[in-house]
Amino acid sequence: SFAHTGLTNGATYRYAVVGVRSGEEGAAANVSAVPHVNGFASLPAQGLMLALSASELAYAQANNSPVSVWPNAAGPSLIATGTGVLAPTLIHSALNGQAAVRFDGVDDQLTLPSGFQDFTAGMSMYVVMRPSVLTDSFKVLTLGNGVAAQNLALGRAGTTPSFQYFTNSSWGEYSFFNTSGGLAAGETSLVAVQQNAGAADSLAFAEITKNG
């Protein structure tokens, strides 16, 4: 092994790695790495956690490239995946100069790993978003067992600027509430959703906040 210490965070370092056997060198393999601090040390470690950071993704993926694999920035090897023309696009400088993943508002989507479909132990969700236009009833995020059995969704309440949050029971009955406001085209916001624990098909409480 080899440890290269004293590096600068955020700088790209390139290496040529060569194997040697019986004094003979093989072909060089060129690799690169960017040392950095991921910034997720303060998040709670309990439960199943997925942190999708566009800034982390930008270290490894080119600008304007489709996002087919988005690794968990918080540690464990969980990934979100995009497929073909449905994959969103990584933009290196988007939200206030920071990296972002752009969805086309038509059919772009990511699939989360298994496990993000049961919220009986409660849930905390944080999304940094900037909608370019307020498309009627668009969904920011849906989490659950598939298209026909979404456990919960966060989106726009019809043609209003309000958020809508809804859940459904195992027999397909939906419950939802709308906020008094929240969405604005072109505005960057941190949206947080907190849902209390509760048994499946029972009453649970949730709240939505924007920028605190």
Secondary structure by P-SEA (a helix, b strand, c coil): ccccccccccbbbbbbbbbbccccccbbbbbbbbbbbccccccccccbbbbbcaaaaaacccccccccccccccccccbbbbccccbbbbbccccccbbbbbbcccccccccccccccccccbbbbbbcccccccccccccccccccccccccccccccccbbbbbcccccccccccccccccccccccbbbbbbbbbccccbbbbbbbccc
